Amino acid sequence: MRQEVDVLAVFDIGAMSPRPIRFKVLEHGIKTTVKVSDILKIEWLGAGGVTRIEYDCVTVSEGRRISYKLLYFYHECRWQIEMS
């Protein structure tokens, strides 16, 4: 499942990619803020003229580790979350 999300990210000087800090996801009609606890892997991908950055992330919520991917579409400046 993929969903558009609003992301607060930091663009560090000299870094190749933005670093997501937290994002808002729509759950049951309510926007919930989620903090990115850890970024496990960052991968640049491109196909058909679309460049995106995939972040394999983990968030700890109520003692559970939740794994997901944040996708940043570089030229469009938009974010999506992919949950498995």
C-alpha positions, 0 to 999 in steps of 0.5 A, spaced: 500 500 500 502 506 498 500 513 500 502 520 499 505 523 506 507 530 508 514 529 510 519 534 515 526 533 512 532 536 513 537 538 507 544 537 510 549 541 506 553 537 502 549 531 503 546 528 496 539 526 499 534 529 504 534 526 511 526 525 513 525 526 520 517 525 521 511 525 517 504 525 517 500 519 515 492 519 514 489 513 518 482 512 519 480 519 516 485 522 521 492 525 520 497 522 525 504 524 526 510 519 526 517 520 528 522 516 523 526 512 529 532 510 524 534 509 517 537 503 515 538 504 508 538 509 502 537 507 495 537 512 489 533 509 483 531 511 476 527 508 471 523 512 465 526 518 467 523 518 474 528 519 479 526 517 486 530 515 493 528 509 497 529 510 505 528 503 509 526 506 515 524 503 522 519 507 527 518 504 534 511 505 537 508 502 543 514 498 544 513 495 537 518 496 531 514 498 525 518 497 518 516 501 512 519 505 506 519 512 504 519 514 497 522 521 495 520 523 488 526 527 486 524 532 481 517 532 483 519 534 490 513 529 493 513 523 498 510 517 499 510 511 504 510 504 502 507 499 507 508 492 506 
